[in-house]
Amino acid sequence: MSMTWNDVSEGATLPKLEKQPGVSQLVKYAAGSGDFNPLHHDYNFPQVKQIGSIIVHGRFKYATLGEFVSNWLGHNGRIKNISCQYRGMDLPDQPIICGGAVARKWEENGEKLAEVEIWTENAEGKKTTPGKAVVVFNS
């Protein structure tokens, strides 16, 4: 059953989503996005050697947050806008956990809206990609 606007309450948490992209998935993401920065796939790249590892694309995490919000909505709404900030690095083969909570719920111009605070966390629980989304419910 899809989430409805009446089911939503401020402060409610969204079901978590976990990803653990490996190097192969990052290379595939690079091909799809056009972001072939060696920081995301080449362990011999000088900056990677300084960091100690390649890192997950920021836009991969952004897309994952979009998937996270979309999964929560089911087929009963749409994402009106979504944004995030890149505040920390995530490493391949490590969990990236999406979390979120409803910050606000309101009606405006005939639309049933909710704003959700969203983020990704690394394996240590550090929020690496905080953001927010506004969603519109069909019912």
C-alpha positions in Angstrom: 0.0 0.0 0.0 1.4 3.4 -0.9 2.0 6.2 1.5 -0.7 8.8 1.6 -0.6 12.4 2.8 -2.9 11.5 5.7 -0.4 8.8 6.8 2.4 11.3 7.1 3.2 13.1 10.4 5.9 15.6 11.2 8.8 13.9 12.9 8.1 10.5 11.4 11.2 8.7 10.0 11.5 7.2 6.6 12.5 3.5 6.1 16.2 3.4 5.6 17.9 2.4 2.3 21.3 0.9 2.2 23.7 0.8 -0.8 27.2 -0.6 -0.9 28.7 0.3 -4.3 31.8 -1.5 -5.4 34.3 -0.4 -7.9 32.5 -2.0 -10.8 29.3 -0.1 -9.9 31.2 3.1 -9.7 32.7 2.5 -13.2 29.3 1.8 -14.6 28.0 5.0 -12.9 30.9 6.9 -14.5 29.8 5.6 -17.9 26.2 6.6 -17.4 26.9 10.0 -15.9 30.0 11.0 -17.9 32.0 11.6 -14.7 35.2 9.9 -15.5 37.2 11.7 -12.8 40.0 9.2 -11.8 39.2 10.0 -8.2 36.3 7.5 -8.5 38.1 4.6 -10.2 41.9 4.8 -10.4 43.8 3.7 -7.3 47.0 5.0 -8.9 45.7 8.6 -9.3 47.9 10.9 -7.1 44.9 12.4 -5.2 43.6 8.9 -4.5 46.9 7.9 -3.0 46.8 10.9 -0.7 43.3 10.0 0.4 44.0 6.3 0.6 41.1 5.2 -1.6 38.9 6.0 -4.5 35.6 7.7 -3.4 32.0 7.3 -4.4 30.7 10.0 -6.8 28.7 12.7 -5.0 26.1 12.5 -7.7 25.7 8.8 -7.1 24.8 9.7 -3.5 22.4 12.4 -4.7 20.7 9.9 -7.1 20.5 7.4 -4.2 18.7 10.0 -2.1 16.3 10.5 -4.9 15.6 6.8 -5.0 15.2 6.8 -1.2 12.5 9.5 -1.3 10.8 8.0 -4.4 10.7 4.5 -2.7 9.0 6.1 0.4 6.4 7.8 -1.8 5.6 4.7 -3.7 3.3 5.6 -6.6 1.3 8.1 -4.7 3.2 11.3 -5.4 6.2 13.0 -6.9 9.4 14.8 -5.9 8.8 18.5 -6.4 12.4 19.4 -5.6 15.4 17.7 -3.9 18.8 19.0 -2.9 21.9 17.9 -1.0 25.4 19.0 0.1 28.5 17.0 -0.1 30.0 17.1 3.4 32.1 13.9 3.5 33.6 11.1 1.4 32.2 7.7 1.1 34.4 4.7 0.1 33.6 1.8 -2.2 32.5 -1.5 -0.6 31.3 0.3 2.5 27.7 0.9 3.5 26.0 4.1 2.5 22.8 4.4 4.5 20.0 6.8 3.5 17.9 8.2 6.4 15.3 10.8 6.7 12.5 12.4 8.7 9.4 14.5 7.9 10.2 18.1 8.8 7.0 19.7 7.7 3.6 18.9 6.3 1.2 21.5 4.7 -1.3 22.3 2.0 -0.7 25.0 -0.5 -2.4 26.0 -3.8 -4.4 22.7 -3.7 -1.3 20.5 -3.2 -0.6 18.2 -0.3 3.1 18.7 0.5 5.7 17.4 2.9 9.3 18.5 3.4 11.7 15.7 4.4 15.2 16.1 5.8 17.3 13.5 4.2 20.9 12.3 4.4 23.5 9.6 3.8 25.5 8.1 6.6 28.8 6.2 6.2 29.7 3.0 8.2 30.7 5.1 11.2 27.3 6.9 11.3 28.7 10.2 10.0 26.2 12.2 7.9 28.1 12.7 4.6 25.4 14.1 2.3 22.7 16.1 4.1 19.8 17.4 2.1 16.1 17.9 1.8 13.2 17.2 -0.5 9.7 18.6 -1.0 7.2 16.0 -2.2 3.7 16.3 -3.5 1.2 13.6 -2.6 -1.5 12.5 -5.0 -3.9 11.7 -2.1 
